[in-house]
């Protein structure tokens, strides 16, 4: 077992191409991003529609995150044994069907149950796509390759948050689920027809049962525990905090759904901007410097939001916070692809599961805080904890 600092290890593999399969995986990633955040600007609407509070309406996000995280550990070993692309394709098609069904929900309980099922279906897409990228790149290529893939997810976040509120204002909240369904349908059907899926890929020896045993055995490795605990803490802080920004803007500044969506989209836009700048940043400051800068930037931005009295400060602060969170998250992501190369699908599924475990815990705690004290305490806590998480992981990376 490796007990020392985390060090990059070169792996061989063909260069990542720009074929139709990668485009379709990117489209599925876009759908995941949209689906993850499309309900954030709608929380005040759900509270009114179903006669409850914003804190209670967060059950929609909580159940989605819980299912999305828990099912990661099911899909990873299956992807390693059966094939990553077939599972992604069927998960996307199932997600399209569930999204259409969500548009017909007549109660908070029904919508929450459907969002839970949506979390179950979509859980396969991102970790297996990340594992596919890991399978087809060397470590030296991987920061840029993963940043490009993550850019599609971030673009989905932008559209999900911005268009979610806009579509709801113009056509009603039920229409936003048709937007998501269309994306998943195209991606899933396209992957089913792709030559790469039909050609298949080499499968490791052994049974699926042995794959699950190997996956849980990964926790014996210190390097795996470092990465998984770090990203769990990040999910608990950064993703949870971002979900309450829209409700805070509505309650404190009277923002409409469309305005909330546009402002929240700026946060994802910051992450998208970093995805293009990642190679340059890494060349200039390295992984340890990237973690330090990202942690500090996120912390300062959310401290600014906590004390801001003018909503216009939220636009630049959220943009910079989006850059900061992606500087940290992308570094975690790269190390996750390398922590168990022999079982990459399982390892990335554990990684994604820990993100959503963190979100589930975070939503449970933050919803209680928000209903009692509003968003400011949540922002202050995030401003303190996120830099601590980034610097703690920084100490586990070997100095260049």
KEGULO-285220 format. One record per residue (C-alpha): y, x, z; residue in three letters. Coordinates in steps of 0.001 Angstrom, whole numbers, plus 500000, padded with zeros to 6 digits. Layout:
BEGIN
YXZALA...
//
This chain:
BEGIN
500000500000500000UNK503508501196499202UNK505598501486502334UNK508565503440501021UNK511680502427499126UNK511350500339496001UNK511317502551492906UNK511329501602489213UNK508002502262487519UNK507870502494483741UNK505450500173481990UNK504466500221478365UNK504687497318475998UNK506176496235472717UNK509902495796472445UNK511157492284473106UNK511707490621469760UNK513929487757468698UNK511274485437467317UNK510964481696467473UNK508899481774470668UNK511652483518472604UNK514215481090471224UNK512097478154472387UNK511563479763475803UNK515321480168476000UNK515781476485475141UNK513304475524477861UNK515231477795480250UNK518425476012479214UNK516741472718480079UNK515725474064483482UNK519293475131484216UNK520644471735483211UNK517980469885485184UNK518549471982488300UNK522223471155488638UNK522821467989486628UNK522745465818489767UNK525178467998491780UNK528381466321490531UNK526690462914490875UNK525999463028494620UNK529086460928495493UNK528045458408492811UNK524500458170494155UNK525905457630497655UNK527948454637496416UNK525263453320494032UNK522554453255496681UNK524715452497499736UNK524280455761501640UNK526086459014502498UNK526397462196500462UNK524253463996503028UNK521507461379502654UNK521752461463498842UNK520978465178498960UNK517329464108499438UNK517265464020495628UNK517992467745495464UNK515860468549498514UNK512675466964497142UNK513232468496493719UNK513634471954495270UNK510617471485497547UNK508317470448494692UNK509693473042492329UNK509069475775494867UNK505674474656496134UNK504134474312492676UNK505111477835491629UNK502059479175493424UNK499829476856491396UNK501161477742487957UNK501317481531488290UNK497574482317488468UNK496892479605485866UNK499345481302483544UNK497606484629484032UNK494172483099483278UNK494824480271480807UNK497939481537479074UNK501633481371479867UNK502838479648476697UNK500482476608476749UNK501404475804480338UNK505131476138479627UNK504800473827476601UNK502989471037478457UNK505333471378481455UNK508351470898479183UNK506870467770477582UNK506011466301480996UNK509557467048482151UNK510961465114479189UNK508879462048480061UNK509854462153483748UNK513543462555482887UNK513448459382480786UNK511751457542483652UNK514487458745486045UNK517091456863484049UNK515432453579485076UNK515478454228488838UNK516790451281490875UNK516762452820494350UNK517395456164496013UNK513720456340497024UNK512561455832493428UNK514985458381492038UNK514021460880494756UNK510323460401493933UNK510953460968490234UNK513019464058490945UNK510113465305493055UNK507816464846490044UNK510386466562487857UNK510273469506490232UNK506481469555489954UNK506581469656486153UNK509408472129485669UNK508054474612488207UNK506011476373485524UNK508775477201483080UNK510992479939484497UNK508459482130486368UNK506017482161483468UNK508844482848481017UNK510011485749483199UNK506438487023483337UNK506256486786479532UNK509403488909479279UNK507908491355481776UNK504739491561479687UNK506691492456476560UNK509267494964477826UNK509378498324479547UNK511219498650482864UNK514121500385481102UNK514575497383478805UNK514024494757481430UNK517450494461483109UNK519067493552479789UNK516141491396478618UNK516013489366481816UNK519787489056481852UNK519659487592478339UNK516957485112479325UNK518826484237482508UNK521912483662480353UNK520162480692478746UNK519411479254482195UNK523025479848483257UNK524278478169480083UNK522105475207481032UNK523685475210484479UNK527125475123482889UNK526265472223480606UNK524326470410483312UNK527211470546485747UNK530039470045483259UNK528402467485480970UNK526595465743483833UNK529854464549485333UNK531454463872481940UNK528497461865480594UNK528300459907483854UNK531987459010483636UNK531711457915479991UNK528235456382479756UNK526976456016483334UNK524820458293485435UNK521563457100483888UNK522516458609480536UNK522518462172481865UNK518730462121482109UNK518393461434478364UNK520313464654477726UNK517779466654479735UNK514791464822478217UNK515842465699474671UNK516076469414475447UNK512636469555477059UNK511043467545474249UNK512274469912471532UNK511269473018473498UNK507820471709474461UNK506852470404471039UNK508192473561469394UNK506098475790471653UNK502962473730470962UNK503455474408467262UNK504326478100467618UNK502049480740466018UNK502136482820469208UNK500640480002471265UNK497895479349468715UNK497076483065468525UNK496602483215472298UNK496740486377474408UNK494226488591476219UNK493105487118479557UNK492096489147482613UNK488524489017483837UNK487545486925486841UNK488012483304487864UNK491106481255488596UNK489975481148492217UNK489997484930492375UNK493524484877490919UNK494757482763493839UNK493083485118496308UNK494759488074494598UNK498129486287494658UNK498114485752498425UNK496845489308498919UNK500151490464497398UNK501818489687500734UNK500030492710502185UNK502308494965500155UNK505608495839501858UNK507434495996498516UNK506384492417497737UNK507498491163501141UNK510887492878500739UNK511562491175497406UNK510262487732498412UNK512061487504501740UNK515294488699500151UNK515246486087497387UNK514247483341499863UNK517327484158501933UNK519460484238498782UNK518195480816497696UNK518907479407501144UNK522510480628501015UNK523842480823497455UNK522114477937495663UNK522519475553498597UNK526184476349499072UNK527003475799495393UNK525479472302495505UNK528057471145498085UNK531141472399496254UNK531298469241494122UNK531108466874497090UNK533788468947498852UNK536092468691495827UNK535548464926495728UNK536134464339499431UNK539016466762499966UNK540871466638496639UNK539732463316495132UNK538129464844492044UNK536446462588489474UNK532864463239488372UNK534023464808485102UNK536471467118486908UNK533796468143489418UNK531412468994486596UNK533978471130484793UNK534904473093487923UNK531265473629488891UNK530584474812485356UNK532927477731485984UNK530493479048488625UNK527686479177486089UNK530079480613483497UNK530621483592485795UNK526873484181485884UNK526733483922482101UNK529539486481481778UNK527626488935483957UNK524489488543481831UNK526355490181478942UNK527968492850481124UNK524777493771483034UNK523857496907481013UNK527376498338481379UNK527582497578485109UNK524192499148485778UNK525154502257483823UNK528361502664485826UNK527258501859489391UNK523441501635489388UNK521267499036491123UNK522441499834494645UNK526078499637493634UNK525461496380491781UNK523979494815494929UNK526865495990497087UNK529560494781494700UNK527835491445494087UNK527388490727497792UNK530982491553498659UNK532380489619495694UNK530450486448496547UNK531412486687500213UNK535126487118499518UNK535161484255497032UNK533545481719499339UNK535745482814502224UNK538688482078499915UNK537281478601499190UNK536941477907502891UNK540623478580503560UNK542048477303500242UNK544542474434500370UNK545094474326496585UNK542171473283494348UNK543380475603491589UNK542103478577493574UNK538591477204493130UNK538488478010489413UNK538868481833489584UNK537011482032492913UNK533965480186491583UNK533958482253488391UNK533931485502490375UNK531357484108492827UNK529114483337489843UNK529371486968488764UNK528594488130492290UNK525516485961492748UNK524065487043489402UNK524638490730490186UNK522410490288493212UNK519904487797491811UNK519228489682488579UNK518455492833490584UNK515989490879492730UNK514496489442489540UNK513940492809487900UNK512132494172490967UNK510043490993491097UNK508706491648487575UNK507525495086488679UNK506183494426492180UNK502687493538490853UNK502371494315487113UNK498627493595487121UNK499267489958488199UNK502756489339486895UNK502452485563486474UNK501303485138490072UNK503951487538491375UNK506801485782489543UNK505528482425490740UNK505682483615494336UNK509181484890493631UNK510326481519492280UNK508562479666495082UNK510492481631497670UNK513785480788495962UNK513072477093496289UNK511651477395499780UNK514998478905500699UNK516843476068498950UNK514758473440500740UNK515570474948504131UNK519192475389503125UNK519604471788501950UNK518043470437505144UNK520463472393507333UNK523569472155505146UNK523309468371504663UNK523533467904508440UNK526508470249508596UNK528286468542505703UNK527977464986507064UNK529396466114510410UNK531976468812509556UNK532364468889505770UNK532022471802503381UNK534208474463505028UNK531623475615507638UNK528998475884504874UNK531313478114502812UNK532116480328505799UNK528456480796506693UNK527655481735503089UNK530580484185503002UNK529036486060505931UNK525325485826505158UNK525248486603501437UNK526689490149501709UNK524271490827504590UNK521331489822502358UNK522537492005499484UNK523068495077501687UNK519733494585503461UNK517873494708500145UNK520005497608498973UNK518453499782501713UNK514956499227500260UNK515844500606496824UNK515351504336496286UNK518583506238495724UNK519076507332492129UNK
//
